[in-house]
Amino acid sequence: SRVGMLRWAVDCESWEPAGGAGSRGVRHGHEIEFLVNLLEPAERETVLRFFQASDRKLAIVGRLLARKACSEACGIPFDELQIKRTKGKKPFLANATPELPCFNFNISHEGGMVVLASEPSCVVGVDVCAVDQFGRRRDGSQQTLDEWMSLFDAQLTPHEWSEVQAPGLDDAGKAAVFRRHWSLKEAFVKARGDGLGFELGRAEFRTTRLDELSSRRSAEVIVDGTVNPAWSFINQELSQRHSVTVARGPPTDIVDEWGDFKKRFDGQSFDDSQWKEHL
């Protein structure tokens, strides 16, 4: 692996912070107090706004992982890190070192799992999707598979829906395929930086299983009907509940209205063969 290329995952499902994580109207305990004090004041306020204890735990771990990754990759002391966000809410290290000027990272959390990916040259996005995060009504009761999939009709393309609804798949199989496609799409837009500003139905993913002994798949993306070979995707299952995707692409595809993140890649250029080496 290259310097600055990290892939981390933390399962927070069984973590019970000493003294409690806190929730609406309930004060958090001393373990959470210690951890949030490692964050910058603005980050601290953000994570403590989460009402649900489970959401608060994931948010804290995600932000601490980001700071640890930046410190480890760039050799910057923990308390000197300057992590900012683009207008599209993509986090980035504002004071990256001259040795790794293009270092960037992304985090995602859902269903008890927190994941991080970082890259020294490619722009990176990561997404973890948990099957049980779909399929519940507001009152907590279980929706049918058809009910919750119908909510996302426009986000998947006809080809992707044909894979989700392939003959022979039971509900668990259909949910797993849906989860894979959703994770791919989210990782793609998180890498680009436009998030909800990108219509997910514009991007179609075609996956290829990398080997028969694991769940790892590569994928190509087709945007507005055209294959984009400058992007690389790896998707895999993390347990039977989580699907995680790492998306890597060219800085030219970054969407950053304020420009502070994108300018970190100024002066970097690759020809096609060099870019394929990076991917």
C-alpha positions, 0 to 999 in steps of 0.5 A, spaced: 500 500 500 502 507 498 503 512 504 497 515 505 492 509 503 488 507 509 482 502 509 479 502 516 473 499 519 470 499 527 464 495 529 461 499 534 455 495 535 457 492 542 461 498 545 457 501 551 461 507 553 462 507 561 457 512 564 453 511 558 453 515 551 447 520 553 441 521 549 435 526 549 435 529 556 440 524 559 447 526 560 453 522 557 458 519 562 465 520 563 468 516 557 464 520 552 466 526 555 473 524 555 473 522 547 469 529 545 474 533 548 479 530 543 475 534 538 475 541 536 469 545 539 465 545 533 465 538 532 464 537 539 457 541 539 455 537 532 456 530 535 453 532 542 446 534 538 445 527 536 439 525 540 440 517 539 445 514 543 447 509 537 448 515 533 452 519 538 457 513 538 458 513 531 459 520 530 464 520 535 468 514 532 467 517 525 470 524 527 476 520 531 478 516 526 478 522 521 483 525 526 487 519 527 488 518 519 490 525 518 495 525 524 498 518 522 498 519 514 501 526 515 505 526 521 501 532 524 500 532 531 493 531 533 491 537 536 494 541 530 490 538 525 485 543 521 479 539 518 474 543 514 468 542 510 466 544 503 460 547 501 457 540 500 459 538 507 465 533 504 471 533 510 478 535 508 485 536 511 486 543 510 493 543 513 496 537 509 503 537 509 508 538 502 509 531 502 502 529 501 499 535 499 493 531 496 492 527 502 484 526 502 479 522 506 472 520 507 468 517 513 461 513 513 457 510 519 451 506 519 448 500 522 453 500 528 459 500 523 464 506 522 469 506 516 474 510 513 478 510 507 484 515 505 488 516 499 494 520 497 493 522 490 486 520 488 480 523 490 476 518 495 469 516 497 467 511 502 460 509 504 457 503 508 450 501 507 446 497 513 440 493 510 436 494 517 437 501 516 432 500 510 425 497 511 422 500 518 416 505 518 416 511 523 413 507 528 419 502 528 414 497 525 417 493 519 416 495 512 415 489 506 421 489 502 417 492 496 414 498 500 421 500 502 424 499 495 419 503 492 421 509 495 428 509 491 425 507 484 428 513 481 435 512 484 436 506 481 437 505 473 432 499 469 439 495 469 440 495 476 433 494 478 433 488 474 439 485 478 435 487 484 429 483 482 433 477 478 429 471 478 431 466 484 433 471 489 429 471 495 428 477 499 435 477 503 438 476 496 434 482 493 436 486 499 443 485 499 444 487 491 440 493 493 445 495 498 451 494 494 448 498 489 446 504 494 453 503 497 456 504 490 452 510 488 453 514 495 461 512 495 461 516 488 457 522 490 461 523 496 468 522 493 466 527 488 463 532 493 456 534 491 452 529 495 445 530 494 446 535 489 447 529 484 441 525 481 443 518 483 439 515 477 444 518 472 450 513 475 449 506 473 454 501 476 456 494 473 459 490 478 464 484 477 466 479 482 473 479 483 474 471 486 469 466 488 471 465 495 470 472 497 464 478 496 469 483 493 467 486 487 469 491 482 465 496 478 465 501 473 460 507 472 456 509 467 454 516 467 449 519 463 450 513 458 457 514 458 462 509 461 467 513 465 474 509 466 477 514 470 474 511 476 475 505 480 470 502 485 471 496 490 465 493 494 465 488 499 460 485 505 462 487 512 458 481 515 451 479 513 448 486 515 453 491 511 456 493 504 461 498 504 464 501 497 471 505 496 470 510 490 477 513 487 477 518 482 480 524 478 481 530 482 478 533 475 471 531 477 471 534 484 465 538 486 467 544 490 464 551 490 468 554 495 474 551 492 479 550 498 479 543 497 480 542 490 485 547 490 490 542 494 490 538 487 493 544 483 499 542 479 497 535 479 497 532 472 497 524 470 497 521 463 492 515 462 497 510 463 500 514 470 492 514 472 491 507 471 497 506 475 494 510 481 488 506 480 
